[in-house]
Amino acid sequence: MAIFARKIWKKGSIRWFVDMILVMVGTHNQPFDRLIKAVDDLVAKHTIKGEVLIQVGYSKTVPKYAKWFKFVDYDKMMELMRESKIIITHAGIGSTLLSIRMRKPTIVVPRLKKLNEHTDNHQIEITKELAKQNKIIPVYNISTLKDAIKTARRFKPKIEPKLCIIEGTVKSFLDSLRPGV
């Protein structure tokens, strides 16, 4: 059931999605077929209630049962994130921290080097740290995704007024890259 991003906004709003789950794989150029297939299988089995919208990015797998798109611009992705009830994402620091800041129940599935989903395993470390802080629901084994979705329906991420350690570190690093800041 292919849906291209421009069709989502043709109606002027995406509010017609009810209880939407947004799946994000980011802009990394290696496929994340494992996550896409797992979510699409849960949609096929009617395990997931509500609408599911999957960003497939550079993945080779195309969902058969869920709506999907490859990429959208930043503003459109922010709108999708705001309108979603639950976010399932790779452990990209940008996607994950935005979801947490929006106070969304966030399921994080780290990309794995051994499956050629990334060049190293830094996403596992990010996932472990954020899970330890009770900010996300981690999925280290894709077979537990169904249970993670059930947990997400009642999960409230721990939000602290000041930046978490990872966010502060990332912000400092990014600031150091910008001249004159």
C-alpha positions as CSV (number, residue, x, y, z in Angstrom):
1,M,0.0,0.0,0.0
2,A,2.4,2.7,-1.2
3,I,1.7,6.2,-0.2
4,F,4.0,8.9,-1.3
5,A,4.6,11.8,1.0
6,R,3.0,14.5,-1.2
7,K,-0.3,12.6,-1.1
8,I,-0.3,12.8,2.7
9,W,-0.6,16.6,2.7
10,K,-2.8,17.0,-0.3
11,K,-5.8,17.2,2.0
12,G,-4.1,20.1,3.9
13,S,-3.7,18.1,7.1
14,I,-2.7,14.7,8.3
15,R,-5.1,14.7,11.2
16,W,-7.2,12.1,9.4
17,F,-4.7,9.5,10.8
18,V,-6.2,8.0,13.9
19,D,-3.8,6.8,16.7
20,M,-0.9,6.9,14.2
21,I,2.4,5.1,14.7
22,L,5.2,6.7,12.9
23,V,8.3,4.6,12.0
24,M,11.5,6.5,11.1
25,V,14.7,5.0,9.7
26,G,16.4,8.3,9.2
27,T,18.6,9.4,6.3
28,H,21.5,7.0,6.8
29,N,22.3,5.4,3.4
30,Q,22.3,1.7,4.6
31,P,19.0,-0.1,4.5
32,F,17.0,-0.9,7.7
33,D,14.9,-3.7,6.2
34,R,14.7,-5.6,9.5
35,L,12.6,-2.9,11.2
36,I,10.4,-2.2,8.1
37,K,9.6,-5.9,7.7
38,A,8.9,-6.4,11.4
39,V,6.4,-3.5,11.5
40,D,4.8,-4.5,8.2
41,D,4.3,-8.1,9.5
42,L,2.6,-6.7,12.7
43,V,0.3,-4.6,10.5
44,A,-0.5,-7.7,8.3
45,K,-1.4,-9.7,11.4
46,H,-3.6,-6.8,12.7
47,T,-1.4,-6.7,15.8
48,I,-1.1,-3.0,15.5
49,K,-4.3,-1.0,15.9
50,G,-4.6,2.3,14.1
51,E,-2.6,3.8,11.2
52,V,1.0,3.0,10.6
53,L,3.2,5.2,8.4
54,I,6.7,4.0,7.7
55,Q,9.7,6.0,6.4
56,V,11.6,3.5,4.3
57,G,14.5,5.8,3.4
58,Y,17.2,3.8,1.6
59,S,15.8,0.4,2.6
60,K,15.1,-2.2,-0.1
61,T,12.0,-3.6,1.7
62,V,8.7,-1.9,0.6
63,P,5.8,-2.4,3.0
64,K,2.8,-4.4,1.7
65,Y,0.4,-3.5,4.4
66,A,1.4,-0.2,6.0
67,K,1.5,3.2,4.3
68,W,5.0,4.4,3.5
69,F,7.2,7.1,2.0
70,K,11.0,7.4,1.4
71,F,11.8,10.9,2.6
72,V,10.1,14.2,3.5
73,D,11.5,17.5,4.3
74,Y,12.2,18.5,8.0
75,D,8.9,20.5,8.4
76,K,6.8,17.6,7.1
77,M,8.6,15.1,9.4
78,M,8.1,17.4,12.4
79,E,4.4,17.5,11.5
80,L,4.2,13.7,11.3
81,M,6.0,13.4,14.6
82,R,3.6,15.8,16.3
83,E,0.6,14.0,14.9
84,S,1.8,10.5,15.9
85,K,0.8,8.8,19.0
86,I,3.8,6.5,19.2
87,I,7.2,6.8,17.4
88,I,9.3,3.8,16.4
89,T,12.8,4.9,15.3
90,H,16.3,3.9,14.7
91,A,18.7,5.1,17.3
92,G,19.7,8.2,15.4
93,I,20.4,10.8,18.0
94,G,18.4,13.6,16.1
95,S,15.3,11.5,15.6
96,T,15.4,10.0,19.1
97,L,15.9,13.3,20.9
98,L,13.2,15.1,18.9
99,S,10.7,12.4,19.8
100,I,11.6,12.5,23.5
101,R,11.4,16.3,23.5
102,M,7.9,16.0,22.0
103,R,7.0,13.7,24.9
104,K,6.2,10.9,22.6
105,P,6.4,7.3,23.7
106,T,9.5,6.3,21.7
107,I,10.5,2.8,20.8
108,V,14.1,2.7,19.7
109,V,15.5,-0.1,17.6
110,P,19.3,0.3,17.1
111,R,20.8,-0.4,13.7
112,L,23.4,-3.2,13.9
113,K,26.8,-3.4,12.3
114,K,26.7,-7.2,12.0
115,L,23.5,-6.9,9.8
116,N,25.1,-4.2,7.7
117,E,22.6,-1.6,8.9
118,H,25.4,0.8,10.0
119,T,29.1,1.1,10.0
120,D,29.5,0.5,13.7
121,N,27.4,-0.2,16.8
122,H,27.1,3.3,18.3
123,Q,23.3,3.1,18.1
124,I,23.4,0.3,20.7
125,E,25.2,2.6,23.2
126,I,22.8,5.5,22.6
127,T,19.9,3.1,23.1
128,K,21.3,1.7,26.4
129,E,22.0,5.2,27.8
130,L,18.5,6.6,27.0
131,A,16.8,3.4,28.3
132,K,18.8,3.7,31.5
133,Q,17.4,7.2,31.8
134,N,13.9,5.8,31.2
135,K,13.4,8.1,28.2
136,I,12.7,5.4,25.6
137,I,11.6,1.8,25.2
138,P,14.5,-0.2,23.8
139,V,14.2,-3.1,21.4
140,Y,17.4,-5.0,21.1
141,N,15.7,-8.1,19.6
142,I,13.2,-7.4,16.9
143,S,10.9,-10.2,18.1
144,T,10.1,-8.1,21.1
145,L,8.7,-5.2,19.0
146,K,5.1,-6.3,19.6
147,D,5.5,-6.1,23.4
148,A,7.3,-2.8,23.1
149,I,4.3,-1.3,21.2
150,K,2.0,-2.5,24.0
151,T,4.2,-0.9,26.6
152,A,4.4,2.3,24.6
153,R,0.6,2.8,24.8
154,R,1.0,3.5,28.5
155,F,4.7,4.8,28.6
156,K,5.5,8.3,29.8
157,P,9.1,9.2,28.9
158,K,11.1,10.7,31.8
159,I,11.6,14.4,30.9
160,E,14.0,16.5,32.9
161,P,14.2,20.3,32.8
162,K,17.8,20.3,32.0
163,L,19.5,18.5,29.1
164,C,20.4,14.9,29.5
165,I,24.1,14.0,29.4
166,I,23.9,12.7,25.8
167,E,21.9,15.7,24.5
168,G,24.3,18.1,26.2
169,T,27.3,16.3,24.7
170,V,25.8,16.3,21.2
171,K,24.8,20.0,21.5
172,S,28.4,20.9,22.6
173,F,29.9,19.0,19.7
174,L,27.5,20.5,17.2
175,D,28.2,24.0,18.6
176,S,31.9,23.4,18.2
177,L,31.4,22.8,14.5
178,R,29.8,26.2,13.9
179,P,32.2,29.1,13.7
180,G,31.5,32.1,15.8
181,V,29.2,30.3,18.3
